[in-house]
Amino acid sequence: MIESIPHHSLGNFPTPVHPLSNLERVLGFKSLWIKRDDLSGPLGGGNKVRKLEYMFAAAHPDGRKRKMLFTIGPTGSNHVRATAVYGKASNFRVECLLFKQPPTAYSETNYRTICEHAAAVYEVDQMTTMFARYAYEQLKTAFGIGEERYFIPAGGSSPLGSVGYVKAVSELKSQIAEGILPEPRFIFVPVGTCGTMAGLVVGVRLAGLKSHVVGIRVADQVVANAWAISRMVKRIRRLIGAADSSNIRAQHIELWHDDFGDGYAIPTEAGTQAVEMMAEHEGITLENTYTGKALSGLIHYATAHGYEDEPILFWHTYGTT
């Protein structure tokens, strides 16, 4: 069923997977690996590229009419940046509605890139205001007011977008079968708007892997929670026509909360150290909002539970050019 869902090719797949040999020696781990979705596409975009391939196809199914895309996120959003950049390259016009996040070097770079590529950028002060305005804009389009637009939710997190990560697990399974890496005991991924983790959870079940997906929460719990992920899982399975015999409920979803810190996009000391360690020992770029906290969460989770000797996969979701 997945293969029959239209997608618009944007990325370079499969993305590489390789050991983090230097970092595992520093940490005292035995088998630490990384899935390089930071290399997903020629224009950056990280984990958003797999999602946008499906949503762009849905937005422009006949390939004839140039359509407006409308999406939302914080001012430093990786998702909004990817939508603006790949949207413009794919002959879409992109409107963005942003709420202000605490500034960091990477978020300021993303904001400048968004402004350079989007056809229109609107800004509000708070997330709640953004969601209210987003609902209003959807209502206008539903009543035929203004230009026709295709709405892409925050983070690209929809059942359709998450299909990209169901398919990504099939890619990983092939890499395991080829002997590139052992089957991971754990797969760690940052969780913001929940779509990437939900897709991985569905993909692992469908692929028959025994890996356990652990989400490191990097957004407020009202957005990133087990109930939201389990609900997304059910919607993904319904979309792809998968039998729901696995019965994945909220209590089956594991989130690690201890590395969230004081709020979304507010750096933590442990997250900053994780960013620095990855750069120093592996030459790979992380950032403080998502992937730095995800790596610090991986380290804390594994050491707290005594899993240092298990094969562990860090799914790297950040990507810029």
C-alpha positions as a Markdown table, in Angstrom:
| # | Residue | x | y | z |
|---|---|---|---|---|
| 1 | Met | 0.0 | 0.0 | 0.0 |
| 2 | Ile | 2.8 | 2.5 | 0.8 |
| 3 | Glu | 4.3 | 2.1 | -2.7 |
| 4 | Ser | 1.0 | 3.2 | -4.2 |
| 5 | Ile | 1.0 | 6.5 | -2.3 |
| 6 | Pro | 2.3 | 9.3 | -4.6 |
| 7 | His | 5.4 | 11.0 | -3.6 |
| 8 | His | 7.5 | 13.9 | -5.1 |
| 9 | Ser | 11.2 | 13.0 | -5.1 |
| 10 | Leu | 13.3 | 15.4 | -3.1 |
| 11 | Gly | 15.9 | 13.5 | -1.2 |
| 12 | Asn | 19.0 | 11.3 | -1.5 |
| 13 | Phe | 18.0 | 7.8 | -0.2 |
| 14 | Pro | 19.1 | 5.6 | 1.4 |
| 15 | Thr | 20.8 | 7.8 | 3.9 |
| 16 | Pro | 24.1 | 6.4 | 5.4 |
| 17 | Val | 24.4 | 4.6 | 8.6 |
| 18 | His | 27.7 | 4.1 | 10.4 |
| 19 | Pro | 29.3 | 3.6 | 13.8 |
| 20 | Leu | 30.1 | 6.4 | 16.1 |
| 21 | Ser | 33.4 | 4.7 | 17.1 |
| 22 | Asn | 35.1 | 7.7 | 18.7 |
| 23 | Leu | 32.0 | 8.8 | 20.7 |
| 24 | Glu | 31.3 | 5.3 | 21.9 |
| 25 | Arg | 34.8 | 5.0 | 23.3 |
| 26 | Val | 34.5 | 8.3 | 25.1 |
| 27 | Leu | 31.1 | 7.3 | 26.6 |
| 28 | Gly | 32.0 | 3.7 | 27.3 |
| 29 | Phe | 29.4 | 2.3 | 25.0 |
| 30 | Lys | 30.0 | -0.9 | 22.9 |
| 31 | Ser | 27.8 | -0.4 | 19.8 |
| 32 | Leu | 26.7 | 3.1 | 19.1 |
| 33 | Trp | 25.4 | 3.9 | 15.5 |
| 34 | Ile | 24.0 | 6.9 | 13.7 |
| 35 | Lys | 21.4 | 7.1 | 10.9 |
| 36 | Arg | 22.4 | 10.2 | 8.8 |
| 37 | Asp | 19.1 | 11.8 | 7.9 |
| 38 | Asp | 21.0 | 15.1 | 8.2 |
| 39 | Leu | 22.1 | 14.1 | 4.7 |
| 40 | Ser | 18.6 | 13.5 | 3.4 |
| 41 | Gly | 18.5 | 16.1 | 0.7 |
| 42 | Pro | 20.8 | 18.4 | -1.4 |
| 43 | Leu | 19.2 | 21.5 | 0.1 |
| 44 | Gly | 19.4 | 20.3 | 3.7 |
| 45 | Gly | 16.2 | 19.7 | 5.6 |
| 46 | Gly | 17.1 | 16.7 | 7.7 |
| 47 | Asn | 14.1 | 14.6 | 8.7 |
| 48 | Lys | 11.6 | 16.9 | 7.0 |
| 49 | Val | 12.6 | 15.8 | 3.5 |
| 50 | Arg | 11.0 | 12.4 | 3.8 |
| 51 | Lys | 7.8 | 14.0 | 5.0 |
| 52 | Leu | 7.6 | 16.7 | 2.4 |
| 53 | Glu | 8.0 | 14.2 | -0.5 |
| 54 | Tyr | 4.5 | 12.9 | 0.3 |
| 55 | Met | 2.9 | 16.2 | 1.1 |
| 56 | Phe | 4.2 | 18.0 | -2.0 |
| 57 | Ala | 2.7 | 15.2 | -4.1 |
| 58 | Ala | -0.6 | 15.6 | -2.4 |
| 59 | Ala | -0.5 | 19.4 | -2.8 |
| 60 | His | 0.2 | 19.2 | -6.5 |
| 61 | Pro | -1.3 | 15.9 | -7.7 |
| 62 | Asp | -1.8 | 16.8 | -11.4 |
| 63 | Gly | 1.6 | 18.5 | -11.9 |
| 64 | Arg | -0.1 | 21.4 | -13.7 |
| 65 | Lys | -1.3 | 24.1 | -11.4 |
| 66 | Arg | 1.1 | 26.2 | -9.3 |
| 67 | Lys | -0.3 | 26.1 | -5.8 |
| 68 | Met | 0.4 | 28.0 | -2.6 |
| 69 | Leu | 1.6 | 26.1 | 0.4 |
| 70 | Phe | 0.8 | 27.3 | 3.9 |
| 71 | Thr | 2.7 | 26.1 | 7.0 |
| 72 | Ile | 3.5 | 27.0 | 10.5 |
| 73 | Gly | 6.2 | 26.8 | 13.2 |
| 74 | Pro | 8.6 | 28.7 | 15.4 |
| 75 | Thr | 10.9 | 31.4 | 13.8 |
| 76 | Gly | 13.8 | 29.0 | 13.7 |
| 77 | Ser | 11.8 | 26.0 | 12.5 |
| 78 | Asn | 13.7 | 23.3 | 10.5 |
| 79 | His | 10.4 | 22.3 | 9.1 |
| 80 | Val | 9.4 | 25.7 | 7.9 |
| 81 | Arg | 12.9 | 26.3 | 6.5 |
| 82 | Ala | 12.7 | 23.0 | 4.5 |
| 83 | Thr | 9.2 | 23.7 | 3.3 |
| 84 | Ala | 10.3 | 27.2 | 2.1 |
| 85 | Val | 13.5 | 26.0 | 0.4 |
| 86 | Tyr | 12.2 | 22.8 | -1.2 |
| 87 | Gly | 8.8 | 24.4 | -2.0 |
| 88 | Lys | 10.4 | 27.2 | -4.0 |
| 89 | Ala | 12.7 | 24.7 | -5.8 |
| 90 | Ser | 9.6 | 22.7 | -6.6 |
| 91 | Asn | 7.7 | 25.7 | -8.1 |
| 92 | Phe | 5.4 | 26.3 | -5.1 |
| 93 | Arg | 4.7 | 29.6 | -3.5 |
| 94 | Val | 5.1 | 29.2 | 0.3 |
| 95 | Glu | 3.4 | 31.2 | 3.0 |
| 96 | Cys | 4.7 | 30.8 | 6.6 |
| 97 | Leu | 3.1 | 31.7 | 9.9 |
| 98 | Leu | 5.7 | 31.8 | 12.7 |
| 99 | Phe | 5.8 | 32.3 | 16.5 |
| 100 | Lys | 8.8 | 33.7 | 18.2 |
| 101 | Gln | 11.2 | 31.3 | 19.8 |
| 102 | Pro | 14.3 | 32.0 | 22.0 |
| 103 | Pro | 17.1 | 33.0 | 19.5 |
| 104 | Thr | 20.1 | 30.8 | 18.9 |
| 105 | Ala | 22.7 | 30.9 | 16.2 |
| 106 | Tyr | 21.1 | 28.0 | 14.2 |
| 107 | Ser | 17.5 | 29.4 | 14.7 |
| 108 | Glu | 18.6 | 32.8 | 13.4 |
| 109 | Thr | 20.1 | 31.2 | 10.4 |
| 110 | Asn | 16.9 | 29.3 | 9.7 |
| 111 | Tyr | 14.8 | 32.4 | 10.1 |
| 112 | Arg | 16.9 | 34.3 | 7.5 |
| 113 | Thr | 16.7 | 31.4 | 5.1 |
| 114 | Ile | 12.9 | 31.2 | 5.6 |
| 115 | Cys | 12.6 | 34.9 | 4.8 |
| 116 | Glu | 14.7 | 34.5 | 1.7 |
| 117 | His | 12.7 | 31.7 | 0.2 |
| 118 | Ala | 9.1 | 32.2 | 1.3 |
| 119 | Ala | 6.6 | 34.3 | -0.7 |
| 120 | Ala | 5.2 | 35.7 | 2.6 |
| 121 | Val | 6.1 | 35.4 | 6.2 |
| 122 | Tyr | 3.7 | 36.3 | 9.0 |
| 123 | Glu | 4.8 | 36.5 | 12.7 |
| 124 | Val | 3.0 | 36.3 | 16.0 |
| 125 | Asp | 4.3 | 36.3 | 19.6 |
| 126 | Gln | 2.9 | 33.1 | 20.9 |
| 127 | Met | 2.3 | 29.5 | 19.8 |
| 128 | Thr | -1.4 | 29.6 | 20.9 |
| 129 | Thr | -1.9 | 32.7 | 18.7 |
| 130 | Met | -0.3 | 30.9 | 15.8 |
| 131 | Phe | -2.6 | 27.9 | 16.1 |
| 132 | Ala | -5.7 | 30.1 | 16.3 |
| 133 | Arg | -4.5 | 32.0 | 13.1 |
| 134 | Tyr | -3.8 | 28.7 | 11.4 |
| 135 | Ala | -7.3 | 27.5 | 12.1 |
| 136 | Tyr | -8.7 | 30.8 | 10.7 |
| 137 | Glu | -6.7 | 30.5 | 7.5 |
| 138 | Gln | -7.9 | 27.0 | 7.0 |
| 139 | Leu | -11.5 | 28.1 | 7.5 |
| 140 | Lys | -11.0 | 30.9 | 4.9 |
| 141 | Thr | -9.7 | 28.4 | 2.3 |
| 142 | Ala | -12.5 | 25.9 | 3.1 |
| 143 | Phe | -15.0 | 28.7 | 2.2 |
| 144 | Gly | -13.2 | 29.6 | -1.0 |
| 145 | Ile | -11.9 | 32.9 | 0.2 |
| 146 | Gly | -8.6 | 34.0 | -1.4 |
| 147 | Glu | -6.1 | 31.8 | -3.2 |
| 148 | Glu | -6.3 | 28.0 | -3.0 |
| 149 | Arg | -3.7 | 26.7 | -0.5 |
| 150 | Tyr | -2.5 | 23.4 | 0.7 |
| 151 | Phe | -1.9 | 23.3 | 4.5 |
| 152 | Ile | 1.1 | 21.6 | 5.9 |
| 153 | Pro | 0.9 | 21.2 | 9.8 |
| 154 | Ala | 3.6 | 22.1 | 12.2 |
| 155 | Gly | 6.7 | 19.8 | 11.8 |
| 156 | Gly | 5.1 | 18.3 | 8.7 |
| 157 | Ser | 3.5 | 15.9 | 11.2 |
| 158 | Ser | 0.5 | 14.3 | 9.6 |
| 159 | Pro | -0.3 | 10.7 | 8.8 |
| 160 | Leu | 0.7 | 11.3 | 5.2 |
| 161 | Gly | 4.0 | 13.0 | 6.1 |
| 162 | Ser | 4.8 | 10.2 | 8.6 |
| 163 | Val | 4.6 | 7.6 | 5.8 |
| 164 | Gly | 8.1 | 8.8 | 4.9 |
| 165 | Tyr | 9.3 | 7.4 | 8.2 |
| 166 | Val | 7.4 | 4.1 | 7.9 |
| 167 | Lys | 9.3 | 3.7 | 4.6 |
| 168 | Ala | 12.5 | 4.8 | 6.3 |
| 169 | Val | 12.4 | 1.7 | 8.5 |
| 170 | Ser | 12.3 | -0.5 | 5.4 |
| 171 | Glu | 15.4 | 1.3 | 4.3 |
| 172 | Leu | 17.0 | 0.6 | 7.7 |
| 173 | Lys | 16.0 | -3.1 | 7.6 |
| 174 | Ser | 17.8 | -3.5 | 4.2 |
| 175 | Gln | 20.9 | -1.9 | 5.7 |
| 176 | Ile | 20.7 | -4.4 | 8.6 |
| 177 | Ala | 20.2 | -7.3 | 6.2 |
| 178 | Glu | 23.3 | -6.1 | 4.2 |
| 179 | Gly | 25.3 | -6.4 | 7.4 |
| 180 | Ile | 26.1 | -2.6 | 7.6 |
| 181 | Leu | 24.9 | -2.5 | 11.2 |
| 182 | Pro | 23.4 | -4.9 | 13.8 |
| 183 | Glu | 19.7 | -4.7 | 14.5 |
| 184 | Pro | 19.5 | -2.0 | 17.1 |
| 185 | Arg | 18.1 | -2.8 | 20.6 |
| 186 | Phe | 17.1 | 0.8 | 20.8 |
| 187 | Ile | 16.4 | 3.6 | 18.3 |
| 188 | Phe | 16.5 | 7.1 | 19.7 |
| 189 | Val | 14.8 | 10.1 | 18.1 |
| 190 | Pro | 13.8 | 13.6 | 19.2 |
| 191 | Val | 10.1 | 14.2 | 19.6 |
| 192 | Gly | 8.6 | 17.6 | 18.9 |
| 193 | Thr | 5.4 | 17.3 | 16.9 |
| 194 | Cys | 5.4 | 13.5 | 17.1 |
| 195 | Gly | 5.3 | 12.6 | 13.4 |
| 196 | Thr | 8.8 | 11.1 | 13.0 |
| 197 | Met | 8.5 | 8.9 | 16.1 |
| 198 | Ala | 5.0 | 7.7 | 15.1 |
| 199 | Gly | 6.2 | 6.8 | 11.6 |
| 200 | Leu | 9.2 | 4.9 | 13.1 |
| 201 | Val | 6.9 | 3.0 | 15.6 |
| 202 | Val | 4.7 | 1.9 | 12.7 |
| 203 | Gly | 7.6 | 1.1 | 10.5 |
| 204 | Val | 9.4 | -1.1 | 13.1 |
| 205 | Arg | 6.2 | -3.1 | 13.7 |
| 206 | Leu | 5.5 | -3.6 | 9.9 |
| 207 | Ala | 9.2 | -4.5 | 9.2 |
| 208 | Gly | 9.2 | -7.1 | 12.0 |
| 209 | Leu | 12.2 | -5.6 | 13.8 |
| 210 | Lys | 12.6 | -6.1 | 17.5 |
| 211 | Ser | 14.0 | -2.6 | 18.0 |
| 212 | His | 12.4 | -0.4 | 20.7 |
| 213 | Val | 11.9 | 3.3 | 19.7 |
| 214 | Val | 12.5 | 5.7 | 22.5 |
| 215 | Gly | 11.5 | 9.3 | 22.0 |
| 216 | Ile | 13.4 | 12.1 | 23.6 |
| 217 | Arg | 10.9 | 14.9 | 24.3 |
| 218 | Val | 12.1 | 18.3 | 23.1 |
| 219 | Ala | 8.8 | 20.2 | 23.0 |
| 220 | Asp | 6.1 | 21.1 | 25.6 |
| 221 | Gln | 4.2 | 18.1 | 26.9 |
| 222 | Val | 0.9 | 19.5 | 25.6 |
| 223 | Val | 2.3 | 18.9 | 22.1 |
| 224 | Ala | 4.7 | 16.0 | 22.6 |
| 225 | Asn | 3.1 | 13.2 | 24.5 |
| 226 | Ala | 2.4 | 9.5 | 24.3 |
| 227 | Trp | -1.3 | 10.0 | 23.6 |
| 228 | Ala | -0.6 | 12.2 | 20.6 |
| 229 | Ile | 1.9 | 9.7 | 19.2 |
| 230 | Ser | -0.4 | 6.7 | 19.7 |
| 231 | Arg | -3.2 | 8.6 | 18.0 |
| 232 | Met | -0.9 | 9.4 | 15.0 |
| 233 | Val | 0.1 | 5.7 | 14.9 |
| 234 | Lys | -3.5 | 4.7 | 14.4 |
| 235 | Arg | -4.1 | 7.3 | 11.7 |
| 236 | Ile | -0.9 | 6.2 | 9.8 |
| 237 | Arg | -2.0 | 2.5 | 10.0 |
| 238 | Arg | -5.4 | 3.4 | 8.7 |
| 239 | Leu | -3.9 | 5.5 | 5.8 |
| 240 | Ile | -1.6 | 2.7 | 4.6 |
| 241 | Gly | -4.2 | 0.0 | 5.1 |
| 242 | Ala | -2.3 | -1.9 | 7.8 |
| 243 | Ala | -4.3 | -4.2 | 10.1 |
| 244 | Asp | -4.4 | -2.7 | 13.6 |
| 245 | Ser | -3.8 | -6.0 | 15.3 |
| 246 | Ser | -0.7 | -4.6 | 17.0 |
| 247 | Asn | -2.9 | -2.4 | 19.2 |
| 248 | Ile | -0.3 | 0.2 | 20.0 |
| 249 | Arg | -1.6 | 2.2 | 22.9 |
| 250 | Ala | -0.2 | 5.3 | 24.7 |
| 251 | Gln | 1.2 | 3.1 | 27.4 |
| 252 | His | 3.3 | 1.3 | 24.8 |
| 253 | Ile | 5.0 | 4.6 | 23.7 |
| 254 | Glu | 8.2 | 5.4 | 25.6 |
| 255 | Leu | 9.2 | 9.0 | 26.0 |
| 256 | Trp | 12.2 | 10.3 | 28.0 |
| 257 | His | 11.4 | 13.7 | 29.6 |
| 258 | Asp | 14.5 | 14.4 | 31.7 |
| 259 | Asp | 16.5 | 16.3 | 29.1 |
| 260 | Phe | 13.8 | 18.8 | 28.1 |
| 261 | Gly | 15.1 | 21.5 | 30.4 |
| 262 | Asp | 13.3 | 24.8 | 30.9 |
| 263 | Gly | 11.4 | 24.9 | 27.7 |
| 264 | Tyr | 11.3 | 24.5 | 23.9 |
| 265 | Ala | 14.5 | 25.8 | 22.2 |
| 266 | Ile | 16.0 | 26.7 | 25.5 |
| 267 | Pro | 19.5 | 25.0 | 25.6 |
| 268 | Thr | 20.4 | 22.7 | 28.4 |
| 269 | Glu | 23.9 | 22.2 | 29.7 |
| 270 | Ala | 23.8 | 18.5 | 28.9 |
| 271 | Gly | 22.5 | 19.2 | 25.4 |
| 272 | Thr | 25.2 | 21.7 | 24.7 |
| 273 | Gln | 27.8 | 19.3 | 25.9 |
| 274 | Ala | 26.3 | 16.6 | 23.6 |
| 275 | Val | 26.5 | 19.0 | 20.6 |
| 276 | Glu | 30.2 | 19.7 | 21.5 |
| 277 | Met | 31.1 | 16.1 | 21.9 |
| 278 | Met | 29.6 | 15.1 | 18.6 |
| 279 | Ala | 31.4 | 17.8 | 16.8 |
| 280 | Glu | 34.7 | 17.1 | 18.5 |
| 281 | His | 34.8 | 13.4 | 18.3 |
| 282 | Glu | 32.8 | 12.7 | 15.1 |
| 283 | Gly | 32.8 | 15.9 | 13.1 |
| 284 | Ile | 28.9 | 15.9 | 12.9 |
| 285 | Thr | 26.8 | 19.0 | 13.5 |
| 286 | Leu | 23.9 | 18.9 | 16.0 |
| 287 | Glu | 21.9 | 21.8 | 17.5 |
| 288 | Asn | 20.5 | 22.7 | 20.9 |
| 289 | Thr | 16.8 | 22.5 | 20.3 |
| 290 | Tyr | 16.3 | 18.9 | 19.0 |
| 291 | Thr | 19.4 | 16.8 | 18.3 |
| 292 | Gly | 21.6 | 18.0 | 21.2 |
| 293 | Lys | 18.9 | 17.2 | 23.7 |
| 294 | Ala | 18.2 | 13.9 | 21.9 |
| 295 | Leu | 21.8 | 12.8 | 22.2 |
| 296 | Ser | 22.0 | 13.8 | 25.9 |
| 297 | Gly | 18.8 | 12.0 | 26.5 |
| 298 | Leu | 20.2 | 8.9 | 24.8 |
| 299 | Ile | 23.2 | 9.0 | 27.0 |
| 300 | His | 21.2 | 9.5 | 30.2 |
| 301 | Tyr | 18.6 | 6.8 | 29.3 |
| 302 | Ala | 21.2 | 4.2 | 28.4 |
| 303 | Thr | 23.4 | 4.7 | 31.5 |
| 304 | Ala | 20.4 | 4.9 | 33.8 |
| 305 | His | 19.2 | 1.5 | 32.6 |
| 306 | Gly | 22.5 | -0.2 | 32.1 |
| 307 | Tyr | 22.2 | -0.5 | 28.3 |
| 308 | Glu | 25.7 | 0.7 | 27.4 |
| 309 | Asp | 26.6 | -2.7 | 25.9 |
| 310 | Glu | 23.5 | -2.9 | 23.7 |
| 311 | Pro | 23.4 | -1.9 | 20.0 |
| 312 | Ile | 22.0 | 1.7 | 20.0 |
| 313 | Leu | 21.0 | 3.8 | 16.9 |
| 314 | Phe | 20.8 | 7.6 | 17.1 |
| 315 | Trp | 18.5 | 8.8 | 14.3 |
| 316 | His | 20.0 | 12.2 | 13.3 |
| 317 | Thr | 17.2 | 14.5 | 12.2 |
| 318 | Tyr | 18.9 | 17.9 | 11.7 |
| 319 | Gly | 20.2 | 19.0 | 8.4 |
| 320 | Thr | 21.4 | 22.3 | 6.9 |
| 321 | Thr | 23.6 | 23.2 | 3.9 |
